[in-house]
Amino acid sequence: MTSDIVVEDSDMNQQAGMMDLQCTDIESYRKLVKKFLDLRRYKSALYWSEKVAVLSNNYPHDVYQLAQCMFMLKEYNRASHVIKKSGLEKSNLLCLALLVECLYASNDHQEAFKLLNIIDFEDLNTSMQEESDDSIRNVSWIYSIKIH
């Protein structure tokens, strides 16, 4: 009976070690994505950001970076699809702003305008507390589009 407990403990330690390794890998891959974005190597950043998004189970910031890489490569439809598929345009200001930019860049002005009219900015304002100053600039940009 004691040997069973030891085996279970070692199995749990292995699983915990694998989880730590996976978290470390994700963080190192995220740093790699940022490095490639800073170097303007968007294809390489896209490659690694796809891996990070899958490993993190579509964590919002990872999905945003994936769509941002696609946007920088002028793959506007693909970037908007990634954001819409995740549903983050309803809860994340950065994703909403990027989606509107993608729609605008792909000359889908009606869809961009429709999206701006449907989105409840009051609900999105609550998520602003969790996001950076970029979000505030993006929100003011979105409001200026909605006004014009």
Residue pairs with C-beta under 8 A, 6 or more apart in sequence:
22 55
25 55
26 52
26 55
26 56
29 48
29 51
29 52
29 55
30 52
30 62
30 65
32 48
33 45
33 48
33 49
33 52
33 65
33 69
36 42
36 44
36 45
36 48
37 45
37 65
37 68
37 69
37 72
40 72
42 69
42 72
42 73
43 73
45 65
45 69
45 72
46 66
46 69
46 70
46 73
49 62
49 65
49 66
49 69
50 66
52 62
52 65
52 66
53 59
53 62
53 63
53 65
53 66
56 62
58 86
60 86
60 88
60 91
60 92
60 95
63 82
63 83
63 86
63 88
63 95
64 83
64 88
64 92
64 94
64 95
64 98
66 82
67 79
67 80
67 82
67 83
67 95
67 98
67 99
67 102
68 79
68 98
70 76
70 78
70 79
70 82
71 79
71 98
71 101
71 102
71 105
74 105
76 102
76 103
76 105
76 106
77 102
77 106
79 98
79 99
79 102
80 99
80 102
80 103
80 106
83 89
83 95
83 98
83 99
83 102
84 99
86 95
88 95
88 96
89 95
89 96
89 99
89 115
89 119
90 96
90 119
90 123
91 123
91 124
91 127
92 124
92 127
92 131
93 124
93 127
93 128
93 131
93 135
93 138
93 139
94 131
94 134
94 135
94 138
96 115
96 119
96 124
96 138
96 142
97 135
97 138
97 139
97 141
97 142
99 115
100 112
100 115
100 116
100 142
100 145
103 109
103 111
103 112
103 115
104 112
104 145
112 145
116 142
116 145
116 146
117 146
121 139
121 142
121 143
124 139
128 135
128 136
128 139
